Amino acid sequence: MIFFSKTSDASNFASGRGYLEAWICPVAIVLCSVALSGCASDAAKIYAQQNEAAQLRQQAEEKVPTPDNKGMYLDLIRQMQDEGMYFASLAHIDAYEQKNGSTPELQRLRGDALRETRQGAAADATYRKLLNSTEAGAAWHGLGLLAAQNEDFPAAVTALREAAKREPTNPVILSDLGYAMLRSGDVTGARVPLAQAAELAPDNRKMIGNLALLLLVSGEPEKARQVMDKAALPAESRIRIYGLAAEIGQRQPAVVTFQPAGVAKTGVSSAIAPTAKSVSPVPLPAMPFQSMMDRFGNGG
């Protein structure tokens, strides 16, 4: 039997504690290393995930088409002109041209702005540079409107006919051509383009107004009234139409005739009463345009 003395017990205890401490330290170091490596691994994973997400975002952004700045700028200029801001549009046309260069459309917009701001000579020169371009129809249209501004309606008719040749289904050009014909005294010739414009754009009040004007100067005031009623033209527009009819009648008594009795029914006999000697009515063309006007008058 072996007995341990107190000394040996203490020594053994001390040596056991040392052994335990010697064993715990490496384990702790290993655990700490494992923990640190785990932290490093987690950080690496997070970084990799963030990097991958950034790459995916970049790829997605590259697939989205970048905005067309030139197109957006042109849209802004068009919008300005639609809202009547022609002076402002001229400034932006200059800015666009300095940055992006010129195009036929940009020059056409310039011509329109110059015309609307009463810079006739510059507008004329701008339009004429476009007569052999893709904007030739619009350029001839602009020249026609310039002539009409100066009340040179025969010249307006000539230019607008050229515009209509290039854009035969454009109701605005056709309506302006018919109006210029009316103002130049060609009531019979105006019937075709005005009827075409009214059928191509039946909801456009300008087209309907010109059609009513044609009917008035053709001696059909009742049909003119029915057309205006159907289109719900406001009183201001009707007054303008009757005034233009009277003006055309005064300037061109040889080709325009009125029916005072029919006018009296409309309540505006003074607006279009002839001031010249009465003449024989101008015969009106037959189908197919009469049928279109009948549809307006009969509510069809």
C-alpha positions in Angstrom: 0.0 0.0 0.0 1.3 3.3 -1.0 0.6 6.4 1.1 1.1 9.9 -0.3 2.5 12.4 2.1 1.1 15.9 2.3 4.1 17.1 0.5 3.7 14.7 -2.3 0.0 15.5 -2.5 0.6 19.2 -2.7 3.3 18.5 -5.3 1.1 16.3 -7.2 -1.8 18.8 -7.0 0.5 21.5 -8.2 1.8 19.4 -11.0 -1.8 18.4 -11.9 -2.9 22.1 -12.1 0.1 22.8 -14.2 -0.8 20.0 -16.5 -4.4 21.3 -16.7 -3.2 24.7 -17.4 -0.8 23.4 -20.0 -3.7 21.5 -21.6 -6.2 24.4 -21.5 -4.0 27.0 -23.0 -3.5 25.3 -26.4 -7.2 24.5 -26.5 -8.1 28.1 -25.9 -5.6 29.3 -28.5 -7.1 26.8 -31.0 -10.7 27.9 -30.1 -9.7 31.5 -30.4 -8.0 30.9 -33.7 -11.1 29.0 -34.9 -13.3 31.9 -33.8 -11.0 34.4 -35.5 -10.9 32.4 -38.6 -14.7 32.1 -38.5 -15.0 35.9 -38.2 -12.6 36.4 -41.1 -14.5 33.8 -43.1 -17.8 35.6 -42.4 -16.4 38.9 -43.3 -15.1 37.4 -46.5 -18.5 36.0 -47.3 -20.2 39.3 -46.7 -17.7 41.1 -48.9 -18.1 38.5 -51.6 -21.9 38.8 -51.4 -21.7 42.6 -51.5 -19.4 42.5 -54.4 -21.6 40.1 -56.3 -24.7 42.3 -55.6 -22.8 45.3 -56.9 -21.9 43.4 -60.1 -25.5 42.4 -60.6 -26.7 45.9 -60.1 -24.1 47.2 -62.6 -25.2 44.5 -65.2 -28.8 45.4 -64.7 -28.1 49.1 -65.2 -26.2 48.4 -68.3 -29.2 46.6 -69.8 -31.5 49.6 -69.2 -31.3 51.9 -72.3 -29.8 55.3 -71.5 -32.2 58.2 -72.2 -31.9 59.9 -75.6 -30.9 63.4 -74.5 -31.2 64.7 -78.1 -34.7 63.3 -78.5 -35.8 64.7 -75.1 -34.4 68.1 -76.0 -36.2 68.1 -79.3 -39.4 67.1 -77.5 -39.0 70.1 -75.2 -38.6 72.4 -78.2 -41.7 70.9 -79.8 -43.7 71.3 -76.6 -42.7 74.9 -76.3 -44.0 75.6 -79.8 -47.2 73.7 -79.1 -47.7 76.1 -76.1 -46.9 79.1 -78.2 -43.5 79.8 -76.6 -41.8 80.6 -80.0 -39.3 83.1 -78.7 -38.1 80.7 -76.0 -38.0 77.9 -78.5 -35.6 79.9 -80.7 -33.2 80.2 -77.8 -33.3 76.5 -77.2 -32.9 75.7 -80.9 -29.6 77.7 -80.8 -28.5 75.8 -77.7 -29.3 72.5 -79.3 -27.5 73.3 -82.5 -24.4 74.4 -80.7 -24.2 71.1 -78.7 -25.6 68.6 -81.2 -25.4 70.1 -84.6 -28.3 70.8 -87.0 -30.9 68.5 -88.7 -33.7 69.3 -91.2 -36.3 68.9 -88.5 -34.5 71.4 -86.3 -34.3 73.9 -89.1 -38.0 73.4 -89.8 -38.7 74.2 -86.1 -36.5 77.2 -86.5 -38.5 78.4 -89.6 -41.8 77.9 -87.7 -40.5 79.9 -84.7 -39.2 82.7 -87.0 -42.6 82.8 -88.8 -44.6 82.9 -85.6 -42.4 85.7 -84.2 -42.9 87.7 -87.4 -39.3 87.4 -88.7 -40.6 86.8 -92.2 -37.4 87.2 -94.2 -35.4 84.9 -92.0 -38.2 82.3 -91.9 -38.5 82.4 -95.7 -34.7 81.8 -96.1 -34.8 79.0 -93.6 -37.7 77.2 -95.3 -36.2 77.6 -98.8 -33.0 75.8 -97.6 -35.3 72.8 -96.8 -37.1 72.4 -100.1 -34.9 69.5 -101.2 -34.8 67.9 -97.8 -36.9 65.4 -95.9 -38.8 68.4 -94.5 -39.8 69.7 -98.0 -43.5 69.3 -97.4 -43.4 71.2 -94.1 -41.1 73.8 -95.7 -43.6 74.5 -98.5 -46.4 74.6 -95.9 -44.4 77.2 -94.0 -43.9 79.3 -97.1 -47.6 79.1 -97.8 -48.4 80.4 -94.3 -45.9 83.2 -94.7 -47.6 84.3 -97.9 -51.0 84.1 -96.1 -49.6 86.3 -93.3 -48.9 88.9 -95.9 -52.3 88.4 -97.4 -50.7 87.2 -100.7 -53.2 84.3 -101.0 -52.4 83.4 -104.7 -48.8 82.8 -103.6 -50.0 80.9 -100.6 -52.1 78.7 -102.8 -49.1 77.9 -105.0 -46.9 77.0 -102.0 -49.6 75.0 -100.2 -50.3 73.0 -103.4 -46.6 72.0 -103.4 -46.9 71.0 -99.7 -50.1 68.9 -100.5 -48.3 67.1 -103.3 -45.7 65.9 -100.8 -48.1 65.2 -97.9 -51.5 64.4 -99.6 -53.1 63.0 -96.5 -52.1 65.9 -94.1 -55.4 67.5 -93.1 -53.8 70.6 -91.8 -52.1 71.3 -95.1 -55.3 70.5 -97.0 -57.4 72.8 -94.8 -54.9 75.6 -95.1 -54.9 75.1 -98.9 -58.6 75.3 -99.1 -58.8 78.4 -96.9 -56.2 80.1 -99.1 -58.2 79.2 -102.1 -61.3 80.7 -100.5 -59.4 83.9 -99.7 -58.1 84.1 -103.2 -61.6 83.8 -104.6 -61.5 80.2 -105.9 -64.6 78.9 -104.1 -65.1 75.9 -106.4 -61.5 74.8 -106.1 -61.5 75.1 -102.4 -64.2 72.5 -102.1 -62.0 69.5 -102.7 -59.2 70.1 -100.1 -61.6 71.4 -97.5 -63.8 68.3 -97.8 -60.8 66.1 -97.7 -59.5 67.8 -94.6 -62.9 67.5 -92.9 -63.1 63.8 -93.6 -59.5 63.1 -92.5 -59.9 65.0 -89.3 -63.7 65.1 -88.5 -63.1 66.1 -84.8 -60.9 69.0 -85.6 -62.8 72.3 -85.1 -60.5 74.2 -87.4 -61.3 71.9 -90.2 -65.0 72.1 -89.5 -64.8 75.8 -89.2 -63.3 76.1 -92.7 -65.9 73.7 -94.0 -68.6 75.9 -92.6 -66.9 78.9 -94.2 -67.0 77.2 -97.5 -70.7 76.4 -97.2 -71.4 80.1 -96.3 -69.5 81.5 -99.3 -71.1 78.8 -101.5 -74.6 80.1 -100.6 -75.5 77.3 -98.2 -76.0 79.1 -94.8 -78.4 76.6 -93.4 -75.9 73.7 -94.0 -73.1 75.9 -92.5 -75.2 76.4 -89.4 -75.9 72.7 -89.1 -72.2 71.9 -89.5 -71.3 74.4 -86.7 -74.1 73.0 -84.5 -72.9 69.5 -84.9 -69.3 70.4 -84.1 -70.5 72.6 -81.1 -68.4 75.5 -82.3 -68.4 78.3 -79.7 -69.9 81.7 -80.4 -66.5 83.3 -80.9 -65.6 80.9 -83.6 -69.0 81.4 -85.4 -68.6 85.2 -85.3 -65.2 84.8 -86.8 -66.5 82.5 -89.6 -69.4 84.8 -90.5 -67.0 87.7 -90.5 -64.6 85.9 -92.9 -67.5 85.0 -95.1 -68.5 88.6 -95.3 -64.9 89.7 -96.0 -64.5 87.1 -98.8 -67.9 88.2 -100.3 -66.8 91.8 -100.3 -63.5 91.1 -101.9 -64.6 88.6 -104.5 -68.2 89.5 -105.5 -67.8 88.0 -109.0 -67.4 84.4 -107.7 -69.4 84.5 -104.5 -73.2 84.7 -104.1 -75.3 84.7 -101.0 -78.9 83.9 -100.2 -80.2 86.7 -97.9 -83.3 84.8 -97.0 -81.3 81.8 -95.8 -79.0 84.1 -93.9 -81.9 85.8 -92.1 -82.7 82.4 -90.6 -79.4 82.3 -88.9 -79.9 85.7 -87.2 -76.7 87.1 -88.6 -77.8 88.6 -92.0 -75.7 91.7 -91.5 -72.6 89.6 -91.2 -72.5 88.4 -94.7 -74.9 90.6 -96.6 -73.4 91.3 -100.1 -72.2 94.8 -100.8 -71.7 94.2 -104.5 -74.2 93.8 -107.3 -75.9 90.4 -107.3 -74.5 87.8 -109.7 -75.5 84.3 -110.8 -74.6 81.5 -108.4 -71.5 79.5 -109.0 -72.4 75.8 -109.8 -71.1 73.5 -107.1 -69.3 70.3 -107.9 -71.1 67.0 -107.6 -70.2 63.8 -105.8 -68.4 62.6 -103.8 -67.9 65.7 -101.7 -71.5 66.8 -101.6 -72.3 63.5 -99.9 -69.8 64.3 -97.1 -71.4 67.7 -96.5 -74.9 66.1 -96.5 -73.8 63.8 -93.8 -72.7 66.7 -91.6 -76.0 68.5 -92.3 -78.3 65.6 -91.7 -76.6 64.4 -88.6 -75.2 61.2 -90.2 
